[in-house]
Amino acid sequence: MENETPAKQRGFASRIAGFFKLLIGLGALGFIIIAGFLIGGFLKFTDTVASYDTKSMPDKSAAIVVYTGGSSRIEEAARLLKQGKGKRLLISGVHPKTSNDSLMKRSGIEPDLFNCCVDIDKQAPDTHGNAVETRKWSTANGYDSLIIVTSTYHMPRSILETHRMLPDVKLIPFAVATHEFDGNRWYRDKNTLRLLLSEYSKYIATQIRPVLTGKALNTIRASLTGL
């Protein structure tokens, strides 16, 4: 009887230790699964970025939108407008202090075409804002298809954001290759790798944002309640 209490204590301690070992094992397994998911997703992301055709011209669309922030984006969007690939061009995310004249000179668009067919958005502070302003512009003009112009590495997130805002509008990506980015040799260049990792983290954040903001939960709740 005297040895029964210590034995019970040892048994209890053993069970506690086993429980914590199980938790550690499950945590390690969960970490491996999440890490594998993120690494696999990153590799798929880089393949998507590298697969964009930066040389062929896109099919004709109702209009063109360029999201500013990278080199050559505005110039390439202007080239599409001059070739008649869209009736109008929205330059989204322009710095508030940038003048229309400087944009016209940078784009190389003739004054008559610029004044008649180019709209400028100075409200969007980021990619989500670009998509919001694109929705306003597209809805106001009744466009059913848009060519989205941005850099290769920025295209997946731009398409995702814009599709959420305009689910019924056909989006045609026109990716712009930039001299500072080589999507096919990203693993050999630390600057390209850093850029891709940064953009991939933003892409993941964009994917999960509806859940974090409760929109997805509200949608599910409404479908269940019929409200």
N, C-alpha and C positions, 0 to 999 in steps of 0.2 A: 504494500500500500504506500509505503514511504517513497518508493521509486516511481509510482504511477504519475505523479504530477510532473516531475522532470521529463518523463517519457512523453507525456501529452504535450508539454511545452516544445520538446524537440520535434514532435510530429507537426505541431502548428507552425513552427518556424520553417520546417521543411516545405509545408504547403505554401506558405507565403513566398519562400524563395522560388518555388516552382512557378507560382503565379507571376512573379516579376520576370522570371526567365521567359515565360510565355508572352508577356507583354513586350519584352525586348525583341523576341523573335518576330512577333507580329509587326512591331514597328519597323524592324529591319526589312521585313518582306514588303511592307507598304512603301518604304523608301525606295526599294529596288524597283517596284512596279511603277511608282511615280517617275523615278529617274528614267526608266526605260521608255515610258510614255513621252516624256519631255524630249529625250534624245531622238526618239523616232519621229516625233513631230517636227523637231528642228531639221532633221535630214530631209523630211518631206517638204518642209518650207523652203529649204535651199534648192531642192529640185524644181519646185514650182517657180521660184525666182529665176533660176537659170534657164527654164524652158520658154520664157517669154520671147517672142519673135520681135526683135527691135529693128528689123529691116523692112519687112513687108508692110505695105499700107493696109489699113483696116477697111472693112466694107463701109459704104456710105451710111451715115446715121442722121437722125433728125438734128442733133446738135453736138457740140464738143465742150468738154469741161476739162480744165487743167488745174491741178492742185499744186500750188507753188511750194518752193522750199528746196528744190534741187536744181542743179545746172541743166540748161538746155530744155527744160520742160516747156517754158513759154514759147521758145522758138519752134519747137516741134509741134506744139498745138497750133501755132500761127501757120505753119506749113500746111497742116491739114485743112485749116479754114480756107487758105488761098487755093487749095486744090479742090475745093467744093465738097469735102467729106462731111460737112455739116453746115446748116444754114446760119447758125450763130455760135459764138464762143463765149464761155464764161471763164474768166480768170479768177479763181477763188483763193482767198488767203493773202491778198496783196497788203503790204504794210500801209497803214493809214497815211503815212507821209509821202508815199510814192505817188508821183504825178502821172496823169494819163499820158502826157507827152513823153515821159521817160519810158513808160510801158510800150507806147507805140514805136519808139525808136528801137527798143530792145527786141520787140517782136518782128520788126521789119514789115509790118502790115501797112499798106498805103492808107493815108488819112481817110479817104472816102469809105473804104471797107471797114476800117477801124471804127469810125463814127457810126456806121450803120449797123454793124453786126457783132460788136464786141461789148460785153457787159463785164463790169468789174465789181468784185466782192471784197470789201475791206473789213468785214465783220468776223470772219472765221479765224479763230486763234490756233486751231489745230485740225487734225484730220476729221474728227467728229464734227467740228464746226463746218468744215468743207462740205460734208455730207448734208448737214442741216440746210446750209445755204443753197446747195445744189437742188435739194428737194423743193425749196421755195421757188427757185428760178424755173425748174423743170415743170412743176405743177402750174405755175402761172402761165407758161407758154404752151402747155399741153403736149410736151414731148413724150414719145413712147420708146425712144432709144437714145442712148448717149454714148459717145466715145469718151472714156476716162483716160486722161493723160497724166502720168506721173512716172517717177523713176521705178526701175525694175523691183528693187528691194521694198519699195513703198506700196506697190500695186496690190498685194494680197489684202492688206489692211484697208486700203482705199476702197476696193471692191466690196469688202465685207461691210464697212460702214455705210457705203452708198446703197447697197442692196437692202439693208435694213430700213433705210429711209424711203426707198423707191422699189419695193418688191415686185411691182408689176411693170417696171421699165427695163428694157433690154440694155445691159451694160456691156460695152465692147472695150476691153483693155487695150491701150496702146502704150506699151512700156518704153521708157526712154533709157538708153544705156548712157552711163556717165563715166567719165575717164577715171574717177577716183574709186570705182567699184568694178570688180571682176567676179561675177557670180559663179563662173566655172572654176576659179582657182581660189575660192574663199578660204580653204584650209591652209593655204600657203602664205597668206597675207594677214597679218595680225589686225590691221586697220579694217579690212573687209570683214574679218571674223567678228570684230568688236561691233561693227555696224549691223551685221546680220543678227547677232545675239540681242542687241538692243531693240531692233525692229521686231524680232520674234517675241520678245517679252511683251512688247506693246500689242502685238497681234493676239497673244494669249489673253492679255488683259481685256482686249476688245471682245473676245469670244465669251468670257465669263461675266462681263459687266452687267448684262441683263439679269443674271441670277443675283449678283451682288446688290443691284438696285431694287430687286424685288419684282421686276416686271414679269419675269417668267412665273414666279409664284402667284402673282395676281392673275395671270392668264389662266393658270391651272385652276385656281380657286373659282374664277368666273365660269370656266367650262363645267365645273362640277356643280355649282350652285345655279347656273343658268342666268346669272345676273349680268 
